Amino acid sequence: MVHQMVRRSIIYMVLVVVFLASFIIHMPLDVQKTLFGSIIISEPVYSDIVALYNGYLHGMNNTRIPYVDYPFPHPPLRMILFTVVYTPISLLSVDLSSGFGLTLYYLLYSMLVFVSYMLSYIVYGGVVGDNKYSIVFLFPSFVIYLVYDWSIIVLFLLFASIMFFVRNHLFIASIFSGLLIMYDPVFSVFVVALLFEWYVRGGNGFLMYGLLGVLWGALGYLLLLLTPYGVGSLTAYFKGLTCMNCIYLLAIHGARSGQYVRAVSLGVVYAASVFLLLSSSRGKSLISSVYSKGLIVLATASILWLYMVPQVMIYLLPIYILYLVRRSEKITLLIADLLNSIIILLWFKDIILRRMLSFTRIPVEQNPWSIYSPIQWIAQVRNILLIILIILIIYKNQTWRTGK
């Protein structure tokens, strides 16, 4: 008992160190000056959450509601999280254009991330039942992309939905699943996969879980569409989805090379999902086989989706590690994650890398979206490794229903 408590304490301390590292490397200069009185990192790593502040809150000195008072091209749950973070600052009448306003925003957001990180670790351990998988919470992407956007909250919602699903608390599980869909429609494939697998295997109560999960998710978008800027915001969100690091960049010139790529990506995701739905997961029980199907379909869809961005690894890594047994497979996953981690570190140094590699005769310009960018070479190697691993996972964990 004492040994377990000591071990658990050490793990939590390491998790705190990971969080603090991510918290510091992303800390804006104004926040550093406010907290430390000086600049400790002259070039903080870019983060979407700070860009969101600069794009929508900087200079805003009154309480305003996204979708209602101004367009906000993001799905409903991201609006809710954004509002939760900035509303206390607005109610305190803090000057949002000041360094102090940014500091409060960054601290409140980071507190939310820290709580989600710890809860994700606890819930994940409860679902998988083996602490050896939890090592993935220390992978490089957690350092680089933890205090970056809302991805760690997605990880918590994902495995919280599975935890309540496993415990047969279907109503609560459906709420968490609905929140996932409200974060990004791509999570609908996770809910549909669970629903389909459960139906085929004769599980009870699947309609309540599946229909309620979709209902909660759809409700968020319906309420969004009823707001003054809702339709325009949602349209702008889908139009803004670009192939920043996705696998399809190998076949196109750049991230914005035609709307057809979006349609192709969506078609591939649906085709892959249907293909996997025709298979049967190898699980020790009805429950384990059902949520295993959901996770594998989600991982496959995420990799093949147009908007495959580096922070997605926050919730992909805990899925992958569950199905990789051999040491070589785990090392391959770690290599993919290392490559994923350096994408944002090098993103704004593209022209420097091009100059260093000028002997390859690539254009010397700042354009990390182009397939001629060394950063995209890194991203594509990551994509290929992840696709190889997911194919291996599917091969080992799926059998076919049509014949013996």
C-alpha positions as CSV (number, residue, x, y, z in Angstrom):
1,M,0.0,0.0,0.0
2,V,2.8,2.4,1.0
3,H,4.7,1.5,-2.1
4,Q,1.7,2.2,-4.3
5,M,1.1,5.6,-2.7
6,V,4.8,6.6,-3.2
7,R,4.7,5.4,-6.8
8,R,1.4,7.3,-7.4
9,S,2.9,10.5,-5.8
10,I,5.9,10.3,-8.1
11,I,3.7,9.9,-11.2
12,Y,1.6,12.9,-10.2
13,M,4.7,15.0,-9.7
14,V,6.0,14.1,-13.1
15,L,2.7,15.0,-14.6
16,V,2.9,18.4,-12.9
17,V,6.4,18.9,-14.4
18,V,5.1,18.1,-17.9
19,F,2.3,20.6,-17.4
20,L,4.6,23.3,-16.0
21,A,7.0,22.8,-19.0
22,S,4.2,23.3,-21.4
23,F,2.8,26.2,-19.4
24,I,6.2,28.0,-19.5
25,I,7.2,27.4,-23.1
26,H,3.9,28.8,-24.4
27,M,3.8,31.8,-22.0
28,P,3.3,35.1,-23.9
29,L,5.8,37.8,-23.2
30,D,3.3,40.1,-21.5
31,V,2.4,37.3,-19.2
32,Q,6.1,36.7,-18.4
33,K,6.5,40.3,-17.5
34,T,3.4,40.3,-15.3
35,L,4.3,37.1,-13.4
36,F,8.1,37.3,-13.3
37,G,8.9,41.0,-13.9
38,S,11.1,40.0,-16.8
39,I,11.2,37.9,-19.9
40,I,12.5,34.3,-19.3
41,I,11.7,32.9,-22.8
42,S,12.2,35.4,-25.6
43,E,10.5,33.3,-28.2
44,P,7.6,31.4,-26.7
45,V,6.1,28.6,-28.7
46,Y,3.0,29.5,-30.7
47,S,-0.3,28.3,-29.2
48,D,-3.8,28.5,-30.7
49,I,-5.3,29.6,-27.4
50,V,-3.2,32.8,-27.3
51,A,-3.9,33.4,-31.0
52,L,-7.6,33.1,-30.1
53,Y,-7.2,35.8,-27.5
54,N,-5.4,38.1,-29.8
55,G,-8.0,37.5,-32.5
56,Y,-11.2,38.0,-30.5
57,L,-10.5,39.6,-27.1
58,H,-7.7,42.0,-27.5
59,G,-9.1,45.5,-27.1
60,M,-12.6,44.2,-26.0
61,N,-13.6,45.9,-22.8
62,N,-17.1,44.6,-22.2
63,T,-18.9,41.3,-22.0
64,R,-19.8,40.1,-25.4
65,I,-21.1,36.7,-26.5
66,P,-19.7,34.7,-29.4
67,Y,-22.3,34.0,-32.2
68,V,-24.6,36.7,-30.6
69,D,-22.4,39.8,-30.7
70,Y,-19.7,38.8,-33.2
71,P,-18.9,35.9,-35.5
72,F,-16.9,33.0,-34.0
73,P,-15.9,30.4,-36.6
74,H,-15.6,27.5,-34.2
75,P,-18.0,24.6,-33.1
76,P,-20.3,25.1,-30.1
77,L,-18.2,23.4,-27.4
78,R,-15.1,25.5,-28.2
79,M,-17.3,28.6,-27.9
80,I,-18.5,27.4,-24.4
81,L,-14.9,26.8,-23.2
82,F,-13.7,30.1,-24.6
83,T,-16.6,31.9,-22.8
84,V,-15.9,30.1,-19.6
85,V,-12.3,31.3,-19.6
86,Y,-12.9,34.9,-20.6
87,T,-16.2,35.7,-18.8
88,P,-14.7,36.1,-15.3
89,I,-12.2,38.5,-16.7
90,S,-14.9,40.6,-18.4
91,L,-17.1,40.6,-15.3
92,L,-14.1,42.0,-13.3
93,S,-13.9,44.8,-15.8
94,V,-10.3,44.1,-16.5
95,D,-8.8,45.8,-19.5
96,L,-8.6,42.9,-22.0
97,S,-6.0,44.7,-24.1
98,S,-3.6,45.0,-21.2
99,G,-0.9,42.5,-20.2
100,F,-2.8,41.9,-16.9
101,G,-5.9,40.9,-18.9
102,L,-3.9,38.4,-21.0
103,T,-2.3,37.1,-17.9
104,L,-5.6,36.3,-16.2
105,Y,-6.9,34.7,-19.4
106,Y,-3.7,32.5,-19.8
107,L,-3.9,31.5,-16.1
108,L,-7.6,30.6,-16.1
109,Y,-7.1,28.6,-19.3
110,S,-4.0,26.9,-17.9
111,M,-5.9,25.9,-14.8
112,L,-8.6,24.3,-16.9
113,V,-6.0,22.4,-18.8
114,F,-4.2,21.3,-15.7
115,V,-7.4,19.9,-14.2
116,S,-8.4,18.2,-17.4
117,Y,-4.9,16.7,-17.7
118,M,-5.1,15.2,-14.2
119,L,-8.6,14.0,-14.7
120,S,-7.7,12.5,-18.1
121,Y,-4.9,10.5,-16.5
122,I,-7.2,9.2,-13.7
123,V,-10.1,8.3,-16.0
124,Y,-7.9,6.7,-18.6
125,G,-6.3,4.5,-16.0
126,G,-9.7,3.6,-14.7
127,V,-10.8,2.6,-18.2
128,V,-7.8,0.6,-19.4
129,G,-7.1,-0.9,-16.0
130,D,-3.3,-1.0,-16.5
131,N,-0.9,1.7,-15.5
132,K,1.7,0.7,-18.1
133,Y,-0.3,2.4,-20.8
134,S,-0.3,5.7,-18.8
135,I,3.3,6.4,-19.8
136,V,1.9,7.9,-22.9
137,F,0.9,11.0,-20.9
138,L,4.6,11.8,-20.7
139,F,5.2,11.7,-24.5
140,P,6.7,14.8,-26.2
141,S,3.4,15.9,-27.7
142,F,2.0,16.4,-24.2
143,V,4.8,18.8,-23.4
144,I,4.4,20.7,-26.7
145,Y,0.6,20.7,-27.2
146,L,-0.8,20.4,-23.7
147,V,-1.1,24.2,-23.0
148,Y,-1.9,24.8,-26.7
149,D,-5.7,24.4,-27.3
150,W,-8.6,22.4,-26.0
151,S,-7.3,18.9,-27.0
152,I,-6.7,17.7,-23.5
153,I,-10.3,18.4,-22.7
154,V,-11.3,16.3,-25.7
155,L,-9.2,13.4,-24.3
156,F,-11.0,13.7,-20.9
157,L,-14.4,13.7,-22.6
158,L,-13.5,10.8,-24.8
159,F,-12.5,8.4,-22.0
160,A,-15.1,9.8,-19.5
161,S,-17.7,8.8,-22.1
162,I,-16.2,5.3,-22.3
163,M,-15.9,5.0,-18.5
164,F,-19.6,5.7,-18.0
165,F,-20.4,3.5,-21.0
166,V,-18.5,0.6,-19.4
167,R,-20.3,1.2,-16.1
168,N,-23.7,1.1,-17.9
169,H,-24.4,4.8,-17.1
170,L,-25.6,5.3,-20.6
171,F,-27.4,8.6,-20.1
172,I,-24.2,10.2,-18.6
173,A,-22.1,8.6,-21.3
174,S,-24.4,10.0,-24.0
175,I,-23.9,13.6,-22.6
176,F,-20.1,13.3,-22.8
177,S,-20.4,11.8,-26.3
178,G,-22.6,14.7,-27.3
179,L,-20.1,17.2,-26.1
180,L,-17.4,15.5,-28.3
181,I,-19.6,16.0,-31.3
182,M,-20.1,19.6,-30.2
183,Y,-16.4,20.0,-30.2
184,D,-15.9,18.6,-33.7
185,P,-18.4,16.7,-36.0
186,V,-15.6,14.1,-36.7
187,F,-16.4,12.6,-33.3
188,S,-19.8,11.5,-34.7
189,V,-18.0,8.5,-36.2
190,F,-17.0,7.4,-32.7
191,V,-20.6,7.5,-31.5
192,V,-21.9,5.8,-34.6
193,A,-19.3,3.0,-34.4
194,L,-20.2,2.3,-30.8
195,L,-23.9,2.3,-31.7
196,F,-23.5,0.0,-34.7
197,E,-21.2,-2.5,-32.9
198,W,-23.5,-2.6,-29.9
199,Y,-26.6,-3.2,-32.1
200,V,-24.9,-6.0,-34.1
201,R,-23.7,-7.7,-30.9
202,G,-27.2,-7.5,-29.3
203,G,-26.3,-5.1,-26.4
204,N,-29.1,-3.6,-24.5
205,G,-29.9,0.1,-24.3
206,F,-27.9,1.0,-27.4
207,L,-30.6,3.2,-28.8
208,M,-30.7,5.4,-25.7
209,Y,-27.0,5.9,-25.7
210,G,-26.6,6.4,-29.5
211,L,-29.6,8.6,-30.1
212,L,-29.1,10.7,-27.1
213,G,-25.4,11.2,-27.9
214,V,-26.2,12.4,-31.4
215,L,-29.1,14.4,-30.0
216,W,-26.9,16.3,-27.5
217,G,-24.4,17.0,-30.2
218,A,-27.0,18.1,-32.7
219,L,-28.6,20.3,-30.1
220,G,-25.5,22.4,-29.8
221,Y,-25.3,23.1,-33.5
222,L,-29.1,23.8,-33.6
223,L,-28.8,26.4,-30.9
224,L,-25.8,27.9,-32.7
225,L,-27.8,28.2,-36.0
226,L,-30.5,30.2,-34.1
227,T,-28.0,32.9,-33.1
228,P,-27.4,36.0,-35.3
229,Y,-23.9,35.0,-36.4
230,G,-24.4,31.2,-36.0
231,V,-24.9,30.2,-39.7
232,G,-22.0,32.4,-40.9
233,S,-19.7,31.2,-38.1
234,L,-20.3,27.5,-38.8
235,T,-19.9,28.1,-42.6
236,A,-16.7,30.0,-42.0
237,Y,-15.4,27.1,-39.8
238,F,-15.9,24.4,-42.4
239,K,-14.6,26.7,-45.2
240,G,-11.5,27.4,-43.0
241,L,-10.6,23.7,-42.6
242,T,-7.4,23.3,-44.6
243,C,-4.9,20.5,-45.2
244,M,-2.1,22.0,-43.0
245,N,-0.4,18.7,-42.3
246,C,-2.7,16.0,-43.7
247,I,-1.7,13.1,-45.9
248,Y,-3.5,14.6,-48.9
249,L,-0.8,17.3,-49.2
250,L,1.3,14.7,-51.0
251,A,-1.1,14.9,-53.9
252,I,-1.8,18.7,-54.0
253,H,0.3,21.8,-54.3
254,G,-0.5,23.5,-51.0
255,A,-2.9,23.7,-48.1
256,R,-5.5,25.7,-50.0
257,S,-5.3,24.0,-53.4
258,G,-9.0,23.5,-54.1
259,Q,-12.2,22.7,-52.2
260,Y,-12.3,19.2,-53.8
261,V,-9.7,18.1,-51.2
262,R,-12.3,18.6,-48.5
263,A,-14.8,16.4,-50.3
264,V,-12.2,13.7,-51.0
265,S,-11.1,13.7,-47.4
266,L,-14.7,13.4,-46.2
267,G,-15.4,10.6,-48.6
268,V,-12.3,8.7,-47.5
269,V,-13.2,9.1,-43.9
270,Y,-16.7,7.7,-44.4
271,A,-15.5,4.9,-46.7
272,A,-12.9,3.8,-44.1
273,S,-15.5,4.0,-41.3
274,V,-18.0,1.9,-43.2
275,F,-15.2,-0.6,-44.0
276,L,-14.3,-0.9,-40.3
277,L,-18.0,-1.2,-39.3
278,L,-18.3,-4.3,-41.4
279,S,-15.6,-5.9,-39.2
280,S,-15.9,-7.2,-35.7
281,S,-13.6,-6.1,-32.9
282,R,-11.7,-8.8,-31.0
283,G,-12.6,-8.0,-27.4
284,K,-12.7,-10.0,-24.2
285,S,-16.3,-9.0,-23.6
286,L,-19.2,-7.2,-25.3
287,I,-18.3,-3.9,-23.7
288,S,-14.5,-4.0,-24.5
289,S,-15.2,-5.0,-28.1
290,V,-17.7,-2.2,-28.6
291,Y,-15.6,0.6,-27.3
292,S,-12.5,-0.9,-29.0
293,K,-14.4,-0.5,-32.3
294,G,-15.2,3.1,-31.5
295,L,-11.6,4.0,-30.7
296,I,-10.2,2.3,-33.8
297,V,-12.7,4.0,-36.1
298,L,-12.0,7.4,-34.4
299,A,-8.2,7.0,-34.8
300,T,-8.6,6.0,-38.4
301,A,-10.9,8.9,-39.2
302,S,-8.7,11.4,-37.4
303,I,-5.6,10.4,-39.4
304,L,-7.5,10.5,-42.8
305,W,-9.4,13.7,-42.0
306,L,-8.4,16.9,-43.8
307,Y,-7.8,18.8,-40.6
308,M,-5.1,16.5,-39.2
309,V,-3.2,19.0,-37.0
310,P,-0.4,18.2,-34.6
311,Q,-2.4,18.7,-31.4
312,V,-4.7,15.8,-32.4
313,M,-2.0,13.5,-31.1
314,I,-3.0,14.4,-27.5
315,Y,-6.0,12.1,-27.9
316,L,-4.6,9.8,-30.6
317,L,-1.6,8.6,-28.5
318,P,-3.7,7.1,-25.7
319,I,-5.7,5.2,-28.3
320,Y,-2.7,3.9,-30.2
321,I,-0.7,2.7,-27.2
322,L,-3.6,0.4,-26.2
323,Y,-3.1,-1.8,-29.3
324,L,0.7,-1.7,-29.8
325,V,2.3,-4.7,-28.1
326,R,5.8,-5.1,-29.5
327,R,8.6,-2.8,-28.5
328,S,9.3,-1.9,-32.2
329,E,5.7,-0.8,-32.6
330,K,5.9,1.5,-29.5
331,I,9.3,2.9,-30.7
332,T,7.7,3.7,-34.0
333,L,4.9,5.5,-32.2
334,L,7.4,7.5,-30.2
335,I,9.3,8.4,-33.4
336,A,6.0,9.6,-34.9
337,D,5.3,11.6,-31.8
338,L,8.8,13.2,-31.8
339,L,8.3,14.3,-35.4
340,N,4.8,15.6,-34.5
341,S,6.3,17.6,-31.6
342,I,8.8,19.5,-33.7
343,I,6.3,20.6,-36.3
344,I,5.2,23.7,-34.4
345,L,8.7,24.3,-33.1
346,L,9.9,24.7,-36.7
347,W,6.7,26.1,-38.2
348,F,7.8,29.8,-38.2
349,K,11.4,28.9,-39.1
350,D,10.5,27.4,-42.5
351,I,12.6,29.8,-44.5
352,I,15.7,29.1,-42.3
353,L,15.4,25.4,-43.0
354,R,14.9,26.1,-46.7
355,R,18.1,28.1,-46.8
356,M,20.0,25.3,-45.0
357,L,18.7,22.9,-47.6
358,S,19.0,25.2,-50.6
359,F,21.2,22.5,-52.3
360,T,17.9,20.6,-52.9
361,R,16.7,23.5,-55.1
362,I,13.5,24.0,-53.2
363,P,12.0,27.5,-53.2
364,V,13.5,29.7,-50.5
365,E,10.5,31.3,-48.9
366,Q,8.4,31.2,-45.7
367,N,5.6,28.8,-46.7
368,P,5.3,25.9,-44.3
369,W,2.0,24.9,-45.9
370,S,3.8,23.8,-49.1
371,I,4.8,20.2,-49.8
372,Y,8.2,21.7,-50.7
373,S,8.7,22.7,-47.0
374,P,11.0,20.6,-44.9
375,I,8.3,20.9,-42.1
376,Q,5.8,19.2,-44.4
377,W,8.4,16.4,-45.0
378,I,8.5,15.9,-41.3
379,A,4.7,15.9,-41.1
380,Q,4.3,13.4,-43.9
381,V,6.7,11.0,-42.4
382,R,4.6,11.2,-39.2
383,N,1.5,10.6,-41.2
384,I,2.9,7.6,-43.0
385,L,4.1,6.1,-39.7
386,L,0.7,6.6,-38.1
387,I,-1.1,5.1,-41.1
388,I,1.2,2.0,-41.0
389,L,0.5,1.6,-37.3
390,I,-3.3,2.0,-37.6
391,I,-3.3,-0.6,-40.4
392,L,-1.4,-2.9,-38.2
393,I,-3.9,-2.3,-35.3
394,I,-6.8,-2.9,-37.6
395,Y,-5.2,-6.2,-38.9
396,K,-4.6,-7.4,-35.3
397,N,-7.9,-6.4,-33.8
398,Q,-10.6,-6.9,-36.5
399,T,-12.2,-10.0,-37.9
400,W,-14.8,-10.1,-40.7
401,R,-18.5,-10.9,-40.2
402,T,-19.0,-12.2,-43.7
403,G,-17.7,-15.8,-43.4
404,K,-15.4,-17.9,-41.3
